[in-house]
Amino acid sequence: MSLYKADFPVGTSVRVASRRDLEEFARSWKYHHQLAPEQIEFADQLAEVEEVSFYHGGDPLYLLRGVPGLWHERCLQRKA
């Protein structure tokens, strides 16, 4: 991942990571924009990237159409 470059541009179809991966992220991620517990319920959901923003320092953050919350790039995968 390059600084201030999104791997998933607006309009990209993505899959939210598995429940296990989201739970691990929630346990281990100690920085900005931690997952809210209700976001874990959206594991494995397909969605389209609606908006991309960047945290200071370059981490991409995503709003997904129809899936609540702000998502860190590590919680998403390109739709297979």
Phi and psi in degrees as a GROMACS rama.xvg file:
@    title "Ramachandran Plot"
@    xaxis  label "Phi"
@    yaxis  label "Psi"
@TYPE xy
-85.6721  155.897  SER-2
-62.0404  128.593  LEU-3
56.1903  37.4732  TYR-4
-131.6  123.003  LYS-5
-84.9498  133.408  ALA-6
-72.234  -22.9073  ASP-7
-124.233  91.4622  PHE-8
-65.577  163.599  PRO-9
-51.5476  134.927  VAL-10
95.1533  -10.8611  GLY-11
-71.9967  137.338  THR-12
-83.9126  128.603  SER-13
-130.888  163.784  VAL-14
-118.78  131.504  ARG-15
-67.2729  142.817  VAL-16
-58.2207  166.986  ALA-17
-66.1973  160.44  SER-18
-55.5115  -45.2206  ARG-19
-59.1672  -45.3891  ARG-20
-66.6512  -38.8759  ASP-21
-66.3126  -41.4509  LEU-22
-63.4313  -39.8788  GLU-23
-65.476  -42.6807  GLU-24
-60.5113  -45.4602  PHE-25
-60.9476  -36.4415  ALA-26
-73.231  -40.0222  ARG-27
-97.1291  -25.2481  SER-28
-76.7683  117.782  TRP-29
-112.778  10.9712  LYS-30
-106.985  -145.557  TYR-31
-69.4667  156.381  HIS-32
50.7401  57.8719  HIS-33
-67.937  154.872  GLN-34
-69.0124  139.321  LEU-35
-81.9632  146.951  ALA-36
-52.6309  -37.239  PRO-37
-68.5203  -20.0852  GLU-38
-68.178  -28.8263  GLN-39
-61.4517  -26.773  ILE-40
-66.2631  -11.7433  GLU-41
-99.057  15.1154  PHE-42
-53.5189  140.093  ALA-43
68.008  7.26287  ASP-44
-75.6031  145.021  GLN-45
-91.079  142.385  LEU-46
-156.464  168.579  ALA-47
-111.988  137.982  GLU-48
-67.5759  122.189  VAL-49
-96.6069  -35.0176  GLU-50
-154.253  145.873  GLU-51
-123.571  133.818  VAL-52
-133.785  173.687  SER-53
-130.857  133.968  PHE-54
-75.4934  149.842  TYR-55
-53.3976  122.926  HIS-56
112.081  -13.1547  GLY-57
109.335  -6.97879  GLY-58
-67.0295  124.644  ASP-59
-72.3243  140.224  PRO-60
-126.807  140.095  LEU-61
-123.901  139.608  TYR-62
-101.197  133.531  LEU-63
-111.911  138.129  LEU-64
-65.9859  121.602  ARG-65
80.9812  2.70037  GLY-66
-127.196  115.478  VAL-67
-68.7138  156.58  PRO-68
100.671  168.394  GLY-69
-104.243  130.809  LEU-70
-114.877  130.362  TRP-71
-76.3322  146.846  HIS-72
-56.1091  -32.1834  GLU-73
-65.9365  -14.1739  ARG-74
-96.3756  5.17652  CYS-75
-125.972  155.012  LEU-76
-135.64  151.521  GLN-77
-65.7203  135.77  ARG-78
-59.1948  130.095  LYS-79
